[in-house]
Amino acid sequence: MVFYLKTSYGLQPIRLVVVKNKEVQAALVPHSYMQKQVAQASHVLVICIETNIDQEYIAKYFEKVKKVRGTSDQILSPFKDALVDSFSEKETEEIRQWSTNQAYLAMGNLLTVCAMEHIDACPMEGFIPSAYDEQLGLKAMGLSSVLVLPVGKRAKDDFFSEMKKVRRDLSETIIHIK
């Protein structure tokens, strides 16, 4: 199965770091509020955002569009210029929030793919991003971690797997407007 990160404007301000080194995973546990699934998972997916979405970043994206699709600058320039103008007017925190929202969209897609492939996944916000960034050397790559997703096959001795899920009733969750 192929997985593509589709995002708003096509800019893809997210990167996926795959950790499958058990020593590194164990070192991340203290930065994950001692959640053991980070060490126990076969892989830990760390969804990161680009820390710098600027004119150069946007131009690079449009050069790729031009190369892949053969689209002329005449067609691409109005949209590219509009994005450059829009992003140049945004505060850093606004761009960070937009990028983080794109990471959540990717997380949703990853969870769907995991479910389809019968892979257990544990989406997490419960971690210390700055510590992950330092441990994984993300800052040097121009990245900042925003979400963590330990994945793998469920252990046969996982007693939680047989327990009933406790969820709100659909009648308490879904609101019908007629």
C-alpha positions as CSV (number, residue, x, y, z in Angstrom):
1,M,0.0,0.0,0.0
2,V,1.3,3.5,-0.9
3,F,0.8,6.4,1.5
4,Y,1.1,10.0,0.3
5,L,0.9,13.0,2.6
6,K,-1.8,15.2,1.1
7,T,-2.1,18.6,2.6
8,S,-3.7,22.0,2.1
9,Y,-2.3,24.0,-0.9
10,G,-0.2,20.8,-1.7
11,L,2.7,22.4,0.3
12,Q,3.2,19.3,2.5
13,P,4.8,21.1,5.5
14,I,5.2,17.7,7.3
15,R,7.8,15.0,7.4
16,L,7.5,11.5,8.9
17,V,10.4,10.2,11.0
18,V,10.4,6.4,11.4
19,V,12.2,5.2,14.5
20,K,12.9,1.4,14.7
21,N,16.0,1.4,16.8
22,K,15.1,-0.1,20.2
23,E,17.7,1.9,22.0
24,V,16.5,5.2,20.6
25,Q,12.9,4.1,21.3
26,A,13.8,3.3,25.0
27,A,15.5,6.7,25.3
28,L,12.3,8.4,24.1
29,V,10.1,6.8,26.9
30,P,11.0,9.4,29.6
31,H,10.1,12.1,27.1
32,S,6.8,10.3,26.5
33,Y,5.5,10.5,30.1
34,M,6.8,6.9,30.6
35,Q,4.4,5.5,28.1
36,K,5.9,2.1,27.4
37,Q,4.3,1.6,24.0
38,V,7.1,3.9,22.6
39,A,9.7,1.2,23.5
40,Q,7.5,-1.8,22.8
41,A,6.3,-0.8,19.3
42,S,8.0,-2.2,16.3
43,H,8.2,1.3,14.9
44,V,7.6,4.8,16.3
45,L,6.4,7.3,13.7
46,V,7.1,10.9,14.6
47,I,5.1,13.4,12.6
48,C,7.0,16.6,12.3
49,I,6.4,20.0,10.7
50,E,8.8,22.1,8.8
51,T,9.9,25.1,10.9
52,N,10.3,27.5,7.9
53,I,7.6,27.9,5.3
54,D,8.8,30.9,3.4
55,Q,9.1,32.2,-0.2
56,E,11.9,29.7,-1.0
57,Y,10.0,26.7,0.4
58,I,6.9,27.7,-1.7
59,A,9.0,28.3,-4.8
60,K,10.6,24.9,-4.5
61,Y,7.2,23.3,-4.3
62,F,6.1,25.1,-7.5
63,E,9.3,24.1,-9.3
64,K,8.4,20.5,-8.5
65,V,4.9,21.0,-9.8
66,K,6.3,22.5,-13.0
67,K,8.8,19.6,-13.4
68,V,6.3,16.8,-12.7
69,R,3.3,18.2,-14.5
70,G,5.0,20.3,-17.2
71,T,2.8,23.2,-16.1
72,S,4.0,26.6,-17.4
73,D,5.0,29.5,-15.1
74,Q,2.2,31.5,-16.7
75,I,-0.4,29.1,-15.2
76,L,1.5,28.5,-11.9
77,S,2.6,32.1,-11.0
78,P,-0.7,33.5,-9.9
79,F,-1.3,30.8,-7.3
80,K,2.4,30.8,-6.3
81,D,2.4,34.5,-5.8
82,A,-0.8,34.4,-3.9
83,L,0.7,31.8,-1.5
84,V,3.9,33.7,-1.1
85,D,1.9,36.9,-0.3
86,S,-0.4,35.1,2.1
87,F,2.4,33.3,4.0
88,S,4.5,36.4,4.2
89,E,1.7,38.1,6.1
90,K,1.2,35.3,8.6
91,E,2.8,35.3,12.0
92,T,5.2,32.4,12.7
93,E,2.7,30.9,15.2
94,E,-0.1,31.0,12.7
95,I,2.0,29.1,10.2
96,R,3.0,26.6,12.9
97,Q,-0.7,26.0,13.8
98,W,-1.6,25.5,10.1
99,S,1.3,23.1,9.7
100,T,0.2,21.2,12.9
101,N,-3.3,20.9,11.5
102,Q,-1.8,19.4,8.4
103,A,0.0,16.9,10.6
104,Y,-3.3,15.9,12.2
105,L,-4.8,15.2,8.7
106,A,-1.8,12.9,8.0
107,M,-2.2,11.2,11.4
108,G,-5.9,10.4,10.5
109,N,-4.8,8.9,7.2
110,L,-2.0,6.9,8.9
111,L,-4.5,5.5,11.4
112,T,-6.8,4.4,8.5
113,V,-3.9,2.7,6.7
114,C,-2.9,1.0,10.0
115,A,-6.4,-0.3,10.5
116,M,-6.7,-1.5,6.9
117,E,-3.4,-3.4,7.3
118,H,-4.3,-4.8,10.8
119,I,-1.5,-2.8,12.5
120,D,-2.1,-1.6,16.0
121,A,-1.4,2.1,16.5
122,C,-1.4,4.4,19.5
123,P,-1.8,8.1,18.5
124,M,0.0,10.3,21.0
125,E,0.2,14.0,21.9
126,G,1.5,13.0,25.3
127,F,5.2,13.6,24.8
128,I,7.7,16.5,25.2
129,P,8.3,17.8,21.7
130,S,11.5,19.7,22.5
131,A,13.0,16.6,24.1
132,Y,12.1,14.5,21.0
133,D,13.5,17.2,18.8
134,E,16.8,17.1,20.7
135,Q,17.0,13.3,21.0
136,L,16.3,12.8,17.2
137,G,18.3,15.8,15.9
138,L,15.2,17.3,14.3
139,K,16.1,21.0,14.8
140,A,19.2,20.6,12.5
141,M,16.8,19.2,9.9
142,G,14.5,22.2,10.2
143,L,11.8,20.1,11.8
144,S,9.7,20.2,15.0
145,S,7.9,17.1,16.3
146,V,4.1,17.5,16.8
147,L,2.6,14.0,17.0
148,V,3.9,10.4,17.8
149,L,2.4,7.2,16.6
150,P,3.8,3.9,18.0
151,V,2.8,1.1,15.6
152,G,3.2,-2.7,15.4
153,K,1.5,-6.0,16.0
154,R,-0.3,-6.5,19.3
155,A,1.4,-8.7,21.8
156,K,-0.3,-12.0,22.4
157,D,-0.3,-11.4,26.2
158,D,-1.9,-7.9,25.9
159,F,-4.8,-8.3,28.4
160,F,-6.3,-4.9,27.3
161,S,-7.0,-6.4,23.9
162,E,-9.8,-8.5,25.3
163,M,-11.4,-5.8,27.4
164,K,-14.5,-4.0,26.2
165,K,-13.9,-0.5,24.9
166,V,-15.5,2.3,26.9
167,R,-16.9,4.9,24.6
168,R,-19.8,7.4,24.6
169,D,-22.9,6.1,23.1
170,L,-23.5,7.3,19.5
171,S,-26.6,9.2,20.7
172,E,-24.3,11.3,23.0
173,T,-21.7,11.8,20.2
174,I,-23.6,12.5,17.0
175,I,-25.9,15.5,16.8
176,H,-28.5,15.4,13.9
177,I,-29.7,18.7,12.6
178,K,-32.8,18.4,10.5
